[in-house]
Amino acid sequence: MEMRRLFIATFVSKNLFERNYSNIQSAFEPVCKGKWTELHNLHLTYKFLGNVPIEKIPEITEIIKDKLIEYPGTLKFNGLGVMPNPQRPQVLYARVYSPEREVLGNYLELEKRLTAYGFQKEKRKFIPHVALLRVKSFDDTFPEIYESNLETYMGKQVGYKISLVASTLTHEGPVYEILV
């Protein structure tokens, strides 16, 4: 049975991040090592579906197709966050705000439909974010650098699309293909 690794996401404008991304990298590279997300791969994940049999993809698409559209709303990328915390960073991310609360509403509706379909309910609280860095190692000054860059403003994007995405993991990093 052939499988595809799927998730639901909104890709962000790489032009929006281009200006500030290298500044963030320059600030954090002296205090930590890890894998930075390529500009063209920056995205907000609504739900990770995992490995799905390819014959199920049309059915899943049908259940959520009215959500896989263009939205006129605004996404603001304001400030940094870290998971789980600055003392034990694993992921450095840009916070995402949706003034119209569309992102949260779409997440809740997608979660409801996909859980009813049989996917695992998400146990963690939904925090809209764009992962910038998967931290592999860090030194004692990470919290200090994080604190001094906490309010970094990346910009805002007017209009965005929610997509069903297939991910293929390679040695060079993930390759994403927008299915719908």
Steps between C-alpha positions, in 0.01 A plus 500: 500500500653828388497776762548878491610711797238777520428819687275803464678835485526856380828592332619852574641750257875448492544866402341598829760308702799567276587835660509381861584132470874549457502741800336234717742236375796729573373563853447132585777317311769592758293347784342193338527250219219342307304482176355827371186475290562609142314820403286318241395240760381739773143410596235497769377145573136447593515123530755227436325193360801268478530214255174455314413235238486679163155359425365693804623839374191576280269417794697724738506778242122477462445534877703823522483643146297807604790592735772451234448845350641852480417723796502881485602534866825629644776299664740699722839351582595681817746372756686179560413199709680185605384148584499370762679791673810725468699284744443185286435628147400247236318726253540873443197647325330817380167568670198533269205726578175502308309817597178355353560176698463306172803285571361372830154449351641305207720291728202410723282405201776293335574326831130419551450356151824303489452359850150386399660335195734304727818703539646539849378805692782747564599489868707817501355851502494655153761777482502659153866521402755465222793277599827676422761274663512146633758537777755218533732660757522831687710677758416680827446836328208377285231636741670841501517521119143374478382766746675780309338388169161409645307785335644463149237610248505308172210675329149423390351306213162597361334198346605140548403148392448183699641197317522125529871426474705186444844487657787283384795482738844508336859533626494866388176565690128469429356548152143632507239451230170687520230248405199732534 
